[in-house]
Amino acid sequence: MFRVFRPSHEHSAFSATLLLMSAVMLSRVIGYLREAYIAWAFGAGPQTDAYVAGFTIPDWLNYIVAGGTASITFVSIYTRFVADNHEEEAQETFSIIITVMTAVLIVGVILAEMFTPQIERHMFSGFAPEQLDLCVHLTRILLPAQIFFYVGGVVSAVLLSRRLFFLPAFGPLLYNLAIILGGVVAARSLGIASLAWGALIGSVLGPFLVNAIGAARIGTGYSINFDIRNSAFREWVRMSIPLMVGVSLVTADDWILRYFASGGAGDITRLNYAKRLFAVPIAVLGQATSQATLPFFARLFGEKRLTEFAETVNASIYRIVAASILATSFMLAGALPLIDLVYRRGRFLFSDSQETAMFFFIFSISLAFWSAQGLYARAFYAAGNTLTPMLASSLVTLASLPLYYTLHRSLSTVGLAIASDVGIVANTLVLAVLLQRRRLVPAASLPWGELAKATLTSVIAGVLSYKVAQLVMVNSSRVADIKALGLITLTWVATTAAGLWITRSQLPNDLRRRRPQPPQRLDPAAASGLGEGMEP
């Protein structure tokens, strides 16, 4: 059992997902400590809005220059070289990509540093002058971190391609710890800028240094190489351009929320807190499985085992969606006591908890879609097709902008959360339909009966949990929060277990089995699902 936590252990899809889910859960716990510290020390106001907004340009730069190419397109190419025992070509491609893209990123960082005031003046027009100055200062601290994130991402892709998941999984822990330590050590002298300095240092220690050490230990070499005529590099560019040019709502949602919410003091921060807590189940259910299964999806498709490829993807979707549907009812019922217990302390007041809980409640409705879209996208990536999903996602993003604007005008910040849900639902459905039309992953093979059982059970569990929780008045008391969550948990667990038993659902068995036999034509798939094991 514990061998899966050795850095040198070569993982199966089951053990990889198990490891990544453990690491993601631990990372989210530390991430919670980070957010809780920020809430305690700085509350929800103009300076925290500036801090959250300060990540926008760095994230945007990383997205348009890197575009996920380290963890997606490079994995596919490098995995193919390794499988064919072409080690020399693999090493050469690795060196070229790091050399060329690091040079591009350095130029991009310099330009962004120069024009940050002008860009952010337009992006956050609702900020007061001193708030905008703070945002610019924080952004300039954070920008160089993108170089280390990118190089670390390419190096981690080498480890993932060799089925070494331990170091890539735990690198983000150091990043989050560095932010906390930065605040604890330097908050009095540097203020909220201490968090930005912690993030910069953390990007060096976690995503970059940990993975670099791991790659060096397995003999991965690097030499400066600008050979842009290399055929593998050109293939990588061809696959990567759609990811660099396109704008997926999965990433753009945070940018859009910050843009529209910049006029209300604390709104960016409260949306961010709600989204960060919402990101925990997304990361555990969707992100870990998506990251673990991509190399296995790519191998099945590369070996032309298309039937097994489709069944494997559908098996993963089935388990992720069913588990997400069940988790949603708990999150909806426990939104206020959960948010209040997690965040309210220091300068973060009960009124902030109430507003944040409303955003969290709305976000939670779309959990299944957030979890599923990553797997649908990776099915395309494994097939070597990055253009179709990114073009589709970009069109969905553009089409969603009027919705964000309209709902924000009519419902204020709550409307932004609703628009976020509608957008991600549309994004996920479009990807599923496109895979269906290309006969890669037929939706008819999903176990719709089992998903219906999970949905019915979730609705009943959510309603009963909410009704029982009303016996306790949540009113800024820690004791009340704990009592309410206790009642919700007991009711939800009992109702969910009873519902799955009464409906004779196969889901509990499917989640436990390493090689499941999902209903309705889903073949055994070691590379799929939960039982196999948004910011770092």
N, C-alpha and C positions, 0 to 999 in steps of 0.2 A: 504493500500500500504506500509506504512512505518513500519508496524509490522514485515515485513520480516527482518528488520535490528535489531530486538531485539535479544540479545544473547540467550534468553530462548525460542524463537519461534521454533516450530517443523515444518520443511519445507516439502512441496511437491517437486516433481522433478522440477516443474515450478519455484517455489519460490527459490529453492536451486540454480538453474542455474542462475536466475536473480541476486541473491545475490553474487554468486561466480564470475559472469562476471563483476559486479560492483567492487568487491574487486580486481579482477585481473587487471581491467583497472586502478584503483587507484594505485595498487602496481606497475604496469608498468610505470605509470607517475612518481612515486617516483624513480623507477629503472632508468628511463631516466635521472632524475636529478642527480642520482648517477653517471651514465656513463658520463653525460655532465660535471660534476664536475671533474671527473678523466681526461677527455680529456682536459679540460681547464688547470688543474693544472699540468698534467704530459705528455700530448700529446700522440704520438704514437711512441714509441722507445724501446730501450732495457729494461728499468726498468718497463715499462707497460707490455711488453712481459713477463718479469719475474713474475709480479704480476698475470697476467692471468694464466700463467703456474703453479703458486703456488697452484692453486685450484685442479690440476689434481690428485695428490696422495690422498688428502682428499676426493675428489669425488669418486675416484676409491675404496678407503677403504669403504666408506659408501655404495657403490654399491655392492661390493662382500660380505660384511657382512650383510647389511640390505636388499639390492636388491629390494627395493620397498615393502618389506613385511609388513610394518606398514600400508600403505595406500591401499594395495590390498588384501593380503591373510588374514590379521587379521580382516579387515572389514567384510569379508565374514563369518568367524567363529563367531565373536562377534555378528554380526547381527542375525545369526541363534539362538544363545543363548538368545538374547533379545526377539526375536519373539516368542520363546518357553517358555518365562518367567523363564528361568534358570539363575537367577541373580548370584547365588553363583558360578556356573561354569564359568560364564563370568568373574567375578572378579578374580577368581583363575587363569584362563588362562592369564588374563591381567598381574597379578603379576609375573607369571612364565616367560612370554616372556620378560618383562622389565628386570627382574633380570638376567636371563641367557644372554640375548643379550647385556646388558650393560657391564657385565663382559667380554664378548668376545670382545666388542669394545674397552674397556680399554686396554686389552692386545694388540689388533691390533694397537691402537694409539701409545703405548709404542714402539712396534717393528718398526712401520713406522717412529717414531721420530729418532730411532737409525740408520736406514738404508736409510734415505732420501738422503744424498749426493750420495751414490752409485746408487740408483734407478734413480735419476734425471740426473746423469751424462750420463746414457744410453738413457734416454727418450729425453733429449734436448741436443744432442751432438753438435748442432750448436751454443749453447750459449758460449759467452766469459767467462773466469774464474770468473771475478767479477760479471757478470750477473748470473752465476750459483750459486754463493755464496748467492746472494740476493734472488734467487728463493728458495733455501734451507731454508733460514731464514724465509721467508714468509710462506712457507709450514708448518714449525714447529709451527708457531703461529696459523695457521688455523686448524691443525689436531684435537685438542680437541673439536672443534665445532661440529664434527660429532656425538659425544655422545649426545649432546643436541638436534641435529636434529633428531636423531633416537628416543630418548625417547619422544620428543615432537610429533613425527609422530605417535607413538603408542597411546599416549594420545589423539591426535586429532582424531584418528580412533574411539575411544570410543564416542566422540562427534558426529562424522559423522554417526555412527551406530544408534545413537538416533535421527538422523535428526536435529542435532544442528550444523549449518554450519557457524555461525557468527564468532566465535573466530578462528577456523581453517582458515577462509578466510582472516582475517585481521592480523594474526600473522606475515606474511612476510613483512608487511608494516614497522613494527618496525625494522626488520632485515635490510632493505634497508636504513632506516633513520639512524640507528646506524653506518653504513659504511660512510655515508655522514658526520655525526657529528664527527666521528673519524678523517676523513681527515681535516675538518675545524678546529678542536680543536688542533690536534697534528701534522699536516703535517710539520710545520716548525722544530719541534724537532725530529720527527721520520721519516720524509720523507714518501715514499709510504707505509712503514710498518704500518702507522697510519690507512690505509684502512683495513689491515688484522686484527689489533686489534679491529677495529670497527665491522668487520664481526664476530669475536669471541664473543664480547659482545652482538651483535645483535642476535646471535643464542641462547643465554641464555634468553634474554628478549622476543623475538618474538616466534619462533617455540616451545620453551620449556615452559617458564613461563606463557604466556597467556593461552595456552591450559591446563596447570596444574591447574591454577585457575578455569577455566571453568569446568574441570572434578571434582574438589573438590566440587564445588557448587552443582553438581547434585548427590553427595554422592558416587562418585567413590573412592574406597579405595585401598590402596596398602600395601603389606607386602612382605618382602624378602622371596622368594620362589624358590628353586632350584630343584623342583620336575620334573625332565626331563622324568619321566615315565608317567606323566599325558597324557591321551589319546588325549585331545584337543591340547596339546603342540606338541605331535608327529604328529598329523594331520597337524598342522601349519608348522612343519619342512618339512614334505613331500611336501606340496604345495610350500614352500618357497625355497627349494634347487634349483629348476630350475631357479628361479629368481636370486639367489645368484651366481650360477655357470655360467649361460649363460651370454652372452654379447650382448645386443641389440644395434643396430646401432643408435637408438634414443639417447642413452647416449654416446656411444663410438664415435660418429661423432666428438664431440668437442675434445676428446683426440687425435683422428687421425689427425685432422686438426692442432692441436698444435704440434704434433710430426713432421709432414712433414714441417710445416712452421717455425720451430725454427731457420732455417739458414738465414732468411731474417729479417733485423732489422725493427720492427714495423709490420710485417706481421701477427703475432699472434694477436696483438692488433686490427688491422683493420678488420681481420676476426671476432674477438670477437664483435666489435662494430656493424658490419653488422648483425651478428647472434642475438645479443641482441635486436636490433630494429625489426628484423624479428620475434623474439619470442613474440612480443606484439600481433599481430593477431593470432599467434598459441595459445597463452595462453587464449585470449579472446574467440576465436572460438572453439578451441579443448580442451584445458586443463580444463576450467571451466565446460564444458558440460560432459567431461569424468569423472571428480571427482564427479560431482553431480549425474550422472546416475548410477554409479557402485552399490550403495546399492539397487537401484530399479531393475536393471538388475538381481542382485543376488536374490532378493525376487521372481521375476517372475520365474526364473529358479528353485529356491528351491521349489516353489509351483507347479512345473510341468506344468506351463502355457507356453508351448514351442512355440505355435503359436503366442501368444501375445509377448513373448520374442523376437522372430525373427522380428516381425513387429515393435516393439519398437526400436530395434537396427537399423533396416533399416531406420526408420523415422529419427533417430538422424543422421545417415550417410548422408542421402539425404540433410537435411538442412545445415549441417556443410559443406559438399562438395560444394553445390551450392553457399552458402555465400562466401566460400573461393575462388571459381573461379571468382566471381565478384570482390572481393577485390584484387585479383592478378593483374588485369589490371590496377588498380589505382596505386599499388605499383611499377609496371614496368615503367609506364609513369612518375612517380614522384620520381624515385630513387635518382637522383643527387640533385635536390633542397631540397628534404626531408632530405637526409643525411647531406647536407651542412648546412641546417638550424638547424638541431638537434645537430650536433657535433662540427662544426667549431667555435672555440674560443680559446683564449690563445695559447697554444703550438700545437694545432691541426690545421693544415694548409689546404688550399684549395686543394692542391695536395693529401693530405690524404683523403679528402672528395671524390675526383674523384675515387681513388682506392677502398675506402670502398663502394661507390655507385655501382661499378661494381659487387662486391661480393653480395651486397644486391639485385641487379637486378637478379642475377643468383639464389640466394636462394629463391626469391619470386616465381619463376616458380613452385616450389614444395609445395606451401602452402596447397593446398587441400589434398595432401598425408600426410603431417605432421599432419594436423588436423584430418584426418580420421583414421590414424593408432592407435591412442589412444583408440578410441571407439571399433575398431576391437579387439584390445588386451583385453580390458575390457569385451568384450563379452565372450572370453575364460575364463578370471578370474572368472566371475560371474558363469560360468558353472563348476568351480572347477578344471579347467585344466590350469595349469601354465607351464607344461612341453612342450606341443606342440608349443605354441607361442614363448617361449624362445629358444627352440631348433631351430625352423625355423629362428628366428631373429639372433641367433648366427651363423648359417650357412650363412645367407646373409651377415653378418658382415665380416666373414672370406673370403667369395668370393669377397667382395668389396675391400679388401686391395690391391690386384694387380692393381685394377682400380685407386685407389688413387695414388699409386706409379707411374703408367704409365702416368696418366694425369698431375701429378705434374712435372714429368721429361719433358714432351712435352709442357705444357702450364703454368708452374710455379704455382703460388698461385691461379690463375684463375681456373686451372685444378682441384684444390682441391674442390672448390665450385661446379664445375660441377659434380665431383664424388659424392659429398654429395647428390646432387639432384637424381642422378641415383640410389644410394643406398637406399634412403628413398622410392622412387617409387617402387623398387623391394621388399622392406620390407612390404609395405602396400599391394601390390598385392598378395604376398605370404599368408599373413594373411587372406585376403578376400577369396582366393581360398580354403584354408584349412577349413574355416567356411562353405563354400559352400559344400565341399566334405563330411563334417560331418553332413550336413543337419541341421545345427544350424541357419544359416543366409543366405538364398538363395539370391544370387545376382540378380536373375531374377525379384525379387520383388521390386527392386529399381526403382524409376520413371525416367527411362533413357530419356524419352522425355523432362521432365522438366530440367534435367541436360544438355541436348543438347541446350535447349533454353538459359540457363544461360551461357553456353560456347560461343555460337554465340554472345550473347549480350556483354559478356566480351571482346571478340576479337575486336569487332567494337568500343566499348567504349575505349579500350586501345589504338588502333591505332589513333583514332580521338583526344584523350587527348594528346598523344605524339606529333602529328602534330601541335596542337594548342600551346602547350608549347614551340615549337621551335620559336615562335614569340618573345620569351624573351630569351636573351642570359644569361645563368647562368654562372657568372664569378666572384665568390667570393664577391658578393654583397648581403646583406640581403634583400634589396628591390627587387632584381631580383629573389631571392628564393621565396619570398612571392608572387610576381606577377605570377611566373610560377606555383606555387602550387595552387594559386587562379584560374587560367585559367584551370588547370588540373581538379580541384575539380568540377568547374561549368560544364565543358564539360563531365566529367565522370558521374556526377549525372544525367544530362539531358539525355545523351545517354543511360545510364542504365535504367532509368525510361521509356524512350520511347521504348527501346528494349523489356523490360518485358511486356509493354502494347501492343505493336504490335504483339508479339508472344503469347499473352494471357496466360502468365505464371501465375501459381498458387502460385509461390514462395512467393510474398509479403504477401498473406493471410496466407500461411503456417507458415511464420516466426512470424506473429502477434498472431496467435491463441494459446490459452493455450492447447486446445485439438483439434489438427488439423485433417483435413481429407485429407491427402496427396493422390495424384493420384496414379493409378496403384496398387491397393490393399493394400496401406499402411493404417492400421487401426488407429483410434484415439489412441494417446499414451501420457499420461501426463508426462511420464518419459523421453521424448525425445526432442532433438533438441534445437535450439537457442531460440525459443520463450518461452521456459520453464525455463527458469531459474533455463625453462629449466634451474635451479637455482631459488630459491625463489625470 
